[in-house]
């Protein structure tokens, strides 16, 4: 395996990982602690991820329960959730914060599937750009006489297989998320 193909493989995995994180932040009508991954709490003047300050559980399919390790930070956690604009209003009972994930309307479900498909399409574009970069680098190597025409063809075919597999993986990820969103 050539260096450029190995490097491209790593970058493809990074792209797929980023897509997976983005898809996890899309609300599918079911409580998922990943909804709160990007929530930062101002804790003693330092922005801190919510998951580092509290226990996040799912006692019921549509409820997230947040129990801060430090009860004094309850107000800060509530403010951070409101500021994060995740579309859910926190209920503070003095010890815990409950987030009730509302049911999605049919219209909202369709909007969310459009969003996930766009995320998938963006990831595919990024992967195709990686293919173009790798192909260009190989063609330069061939022009410079570093690799033969046969080696070039072999590498280009291997890269195309890698790209096809990555695009297939992305399609599967998006389809799975769409199924989750459309499930009533």
C-alpha positions in Angstrom: 0.0 0.0 0.0 1.4 3.3 -1.0 2.0 6.2 1.4 -0.6 8.4 -0.3 -3.2 5.6 -0.1 -2.5 4.9 3.6 -2.8 8.7 4.3 -6.0 8.8 2.3 -7.4 5.9 4.3 -6.8 7.7 7.6 -8.4 10.9 6.2 -11.4 8.9 5.0 -11.8 7.4 8.5 -11.6 10.9 10.0 -14.3 12.1 7.6 -16.6 9.2 8.5 -16.0 9.8 12.2 -17.0 13.5 11.9 -20.1 12.5 10.0 -21.0 10.0 12.7 -20.7 12.7 15.4 -22.8 15.1 13.3 -25.5 12.5 12.8 -25.5 11.8 16.5 -26.5 15.4 17.2 -29.6 15.2 15.1 -32.6 14.6 17.3 -34.6 11.6 16.3 -37.6 11.9 18.7 -35.8 9.6 21.2 -33.7 10.7 24.1 -30.0 10.4 23.3 -27.2 11.7 25.6 -25.3 12.6 22.4 -27.7 15.6 22.1 -25.8 17.2 24.9 -22.3 16.5 23.6 -21.7 20.1 22.5 -23.2 21.7 25.6 -20.5 23.7 27.4 -21.2 24.8 31.0 -19.5 27.9 32.5 -18.2 26.2 35.6 -16.2 28.5 38.0 -15.4 30.7 35.0 -14.2 27.8 32.8 -16.2 26.4 29.8 -16.5 22.7 30.6 -18.3 19.9 28.7 -21.6 19.0 30.4 -20.7 15.3 30.4 -17.7 16.1 32.6 -19.8 17.8 35.2 -22.8 15.4 35.5 -24.3 12.0 35.0 -26.6 11.8 32.0 -29.1 9.0 32.0 -32.2 8.0 30.0 -34.8 6.8 32.5 -37.6 6.7 29.8 -37.3 6.6 26.0 -38.1 10.4 25.7 -36.5 11.7 28.9 -32.9 12.7 29.6 -32.0 13.0 33.3 -29.0 15.2 34.1 -27.6 14.9 37.7 -24.7 17.3 38.3 -21.8 15.9 40.4 -21.8 19.3 42.2 -25.4 20.3 43.2 -24.3 24.0 43.2 -23.7 23.8 39.5 -27.4 23.0 38.7 -28.2 26.6 37.7 -25.1 26.8 35.5 -26.1 23.6 33.8 -29.6 24.8 33.2 -28.4 28.1 31.7 -26.0 26.2 29.4 -28.7 23.9 28.1 -31.0 26.9 27.4 -28.1 28.7 25.7 -27.2 25.7 23.5 -30.5 26.0 21.6 -31.2 22.3 21.3 -34.9 22.9 21.2 -35.7 21.4 24.6 -36.6 23.3 27.7 -34.9 22.0 30.9 -37.0 21.3 34.0 -35.0 21.8 37.2 -36.4 20.0 40.3 -33.6 21.1 42.7 -31.5 18.0 42.3 -31.8 17.0 38.7 -32.6 18.5 35.4 -35.1 16.6 33.2 -35.2 17.2 29.5 -38.4 15.8 27.8 -37.7 15.2 24.1 -40.9 16.2 22.3 -42.4 13.9 19.6 -41.4 14.9 16.1 -44.1 16.0 13.6 -44.1 14.4 10.2 -43.0 17.6 8.7 -40.1 18.0 11.1 -39.0 14.3 10.5 -38.8 15.1 6.7 -36.7 18.2 7.4 -34.4 16.2 9.6 -33.9 13.5 6.9 -33.1 16.3 4.4 -30.5 17.6 6.9 -28.9 14.1 7.4 -28.8 13.5 3.6 -27.0 16.9 3.2 -24.5 15.9 5.9 -23.9 12.6 4.0 -23.6 14.4 0.7 -21.0 16.8 2.3 -19.0 13.9 3.6 -19.1 12.2 0.1 -17.8 15.5 -1.5 -15.0 15.6 1.0 -14.1 12.0 0.2 -14.2 12.6 -3.5 -11.8 15.6 -3.0 -9.5 13.2 -1.2 -9.6 10.9 -4.2 -8.8 13.8 -6.5 -5.8 14.8 -4.4 -4.5 11.3 -4.2 -4.9 10.7 -8.0 -3.2 14.0 -8.8 -0.3 13.1 -6.5 0.1 9.7 -8.2 0.0 11.3 -11.7 2.7 13.7 -10.7 4.8 10.8 -9.5 4.3 9.0 -12.8 5.2 12.1 -14.8 8.4 12.4 -12.7 9.2 8.8 -13.4 8.9 7.6 -9.8 6.2 5.0 -10.7 5.4 3.1 -13.8 2.2 3.4 -15.8 1.2 -0.1 -14.5 1.8 1.0 -10.9 -0.3 4.1 -11.6 -3.2 2.1 -12.9 -3.0 -0.4 -10.0 -2.9 2.5 -7.4 -5.8 4.4 -9.1 -7.9 1.2 -9.1 -7.1 0.6 -5.4 -8.0 4.2 -4.5 -11.3 3.9 -6.4 -12.2 0.7 -4.4 -11.4 2.5 -1.2 -13.6 5.5 -2.2 -16.4 3.2 -3.3 -16.3 1.5 0.1 -16.3 4.8 2.0 -19.3 6.1 0.0 -21.1 2.9 0.7 -20.4 3.2 4.4 -21.6 6.8 4.4 -24.8 5.8 2.6 -25.4 3.1 5.3 -24.9 5.6 8.1 -27.3 8.1 6.6 -29.9 5.5 5.8 -29.7 4.1 9.4 -30.2 7.6 10.8 -33.1 8.4 8.4 -34.8 5.1 9.5 -34.3 6.1 13.1 -35.8 9.6 12.4 -38.8 8.3 10.5 -39.6 5.6 13.1 -42.7 6.7 15.0 
